[in-house]
Amino acid sequence: MNERQIEDLFSFYGYSDLYNRFKTPIYVTGLLDNIETETLEDFFDTFSFEDHRPLFDEFRYWFRYFLVTNKSLNPYEESCFIPFR
């Protein structure tokens, strides 16, 4: 996904404020570099951040948790391996 697609998805799900706060850490950590659009959509369909303003580390934790527990991912795909940064 490119930066514009990421921004559009955050905005579509009502998380423009999160994107504005997290765009630099997302870029620096590479958290969404090899992630498909559908994966981020599924994550936002599953998790909600409407009741609080998470820090980036919390967002990253829940996103990685989602990736590990998502049964639709093939464990041998490159996008499943997310190194700790």
N, C-alpha and C positions, 0 to 999 in steps of 0.2 A: 504494500500500500504506500502511496505517496502522501506527503504532508497534507495536501488538499483533501484527499479522501478521508484521512483521519479526522481532520477538522470538521468535515461535513457529517461524519457519523456521530461525533460527539455532539454537534449541534442538533442533529435530527432527534437524538435521544434526550435532548434538553440539558446537556452537560457542557455548554459553551464555556461556562465559567471554569469548569475543571480543565478543559483543553487549554484555556488561556494561562492557567496556573501551571499545567503539566507539560506544555509543548517543548520546553527546553529539556527537562529531565527525560521525556520520552525520546527525544533526539539523541541526547548524550548517552543514555543507557542502551539505546537500540531495542527497547522493549517491543516495539511493534514493527521492526524492520522486516521480518520474514513471516508476518501474520497475514492471513487472508481476510478479506472484508467480512466474509460470513462469520469468521471466528469472533471478530470484535462485535458484530451484531448479536451473535448468540450470547456473548458475555454481557452485553447491556440488557438483553432480554432476561437474563438470569439474575444479575446483581443490580441493586438500586443504591444510589448514593444521594437520594433526595433528602433524607432526614438528617444528614450531617455533611460536613466538608472534610473529606479525608485528606491526609497528607499523601504525598506521592508514594512513599514507602508502603502505606496501607493499600493504595490502589494497585501497586505492583504486586504485592503479596496476593491479593484476591485474584488478579488476572493470571498469575502463575498457577495458583491453586486451581482455577478454572481449567487451564490448559492441561494440567496433570490429571484432573478428574473427568475431563470430557472424553467420553467413551467413543466419540466419533472420530477422534484423531488416531492415526496409525502411529504406534510408538516408535516406528523406525523412520518416520519422516523427519527431515531436518528441522522443520518448524517446531517440533516437540522438544528439541534440545535447546534449553535456554540457559546459557551459562550465567553464573552469579557474577554480578558486577557491582 
